[in-house]
Amino acid sequence: MHAQRRAGLLTGVDHYENFPVGSVLVPRRLRPALLALYRFARYADDVADEGDAPAQLRLAELAQMETALRSPAAAGSADDHPVVAALRPWLAAHGLSRDDCLALLSAFRQDVTVTRYRSFAELRDYCRRSADPVGHLVLELFGCRNAQTEALADPICTALQLVNFLQDVAPDWQRGRLYLPLDSLADEGLDAAAVGGAVRAGRASPALRRCIAREARRAGALLESGAPLPRLVPRRLAWELRATLAGARRILELLDAGGHDPIARRPRLHARDAPALLRLMLCPPRPR
């Protein structure tokens, strides 16, 4: 893709907050690699999500990124991709998984073509590629990826993705997407059109709020199932994880306080939430 056409796919929209790129808890020696990972994921996510480019162009751009990732021979050639080229040295320097980067690209391709999920199992499969690889790469970067830490990081990453979906029911719908499982909606006698009606009305119906509450409980259970992870990783990453867990817990608290209606009022963190965040970091909820 020519540089001008590629630039047209970049929007500057902030994505992939799960990468702690601005955190003082990240050791200085790891920051360049983390920043390169963030830029890779952010760029690919923006290609899939933002702007008015046709699906064919988006998929072609993501395919070029995949080709550059898969083939070391692409380095410096016409088939190389500048975002991948910037990432490649850090993958080598820290022994980071190329397969996890490819999994992210797989999820972003799916974003171009899939707008509904029939079941939580389908949504969970998407999160295994859109969210869990982020945790794998961060664990690798901090030198603490193993079977035990990965098994705890995966539900945390999936839960963070699900919490974000619950926050963004309205804006996702306006982009043509719905991340509430259709079978969960059907359990309340609803379908996708009911979500569109709620967005147009500016508020969720009681039935839709019950559906969202159920999905919030599912996300919260996943989040807490990974809560032991900070005890198994280096201290700086542990504090980063505690802060991340606290932020997600607080969003779920705000969602609950708002009657599980993120359409009427999107739950988001503000400075006034600092005491609650500190509470949730130092005194997390006990497993039920």
HELIX and SHEET records of a PDB file:
HELIX    1   1 ALA A    3  ALA A    7  1                                   5    
HELIX    2   2 ARG A   28  LEU A   30  5                                   3    
HELIX    3   3 ARG A   31  ASP A   49  1                                  19    
HELIX    4   4 ALA A   55  ARG A   70  1                                  16    
HELIX    5   5 PRO A   72  ALA A   74  5                                   3    
HELIX    6   6 PRO A   82  HIS A   94  1                                  13    
HELIX    7   7 ARG A   98  THR A  113  1                                  16    
HELIX    8   8 PHE A  120  SER A  130  1                                  11    
HELIX    9   9 ASP A  132  LEU A  141  1                                  10    
HELIX   10  10 ALA A  147  GLN A  167  1                                  21    
HELIX   11  11 VAL A  169  GLN A  174  1                                   6    
HELIX   12  12 LEU A  182  ASP A  187  1                                   6    
HELIX   13  13 ALA A  192  ALA A  201  1                                  10    
HELIX   14  14 PRO A  206  SER A  225  1                                  20    
HELIX   15  15 LEU A  229  LEU A  232  5                                   4    
HELIX   16  16 ARG A  235  ALA A  257  1                                  23    
HELIX   17  17 ALA A  271  ASP A  273  5                                   3    
HELIX   18  18 ALA A  274  LEU A  282  1                                   9    
END                                                                             
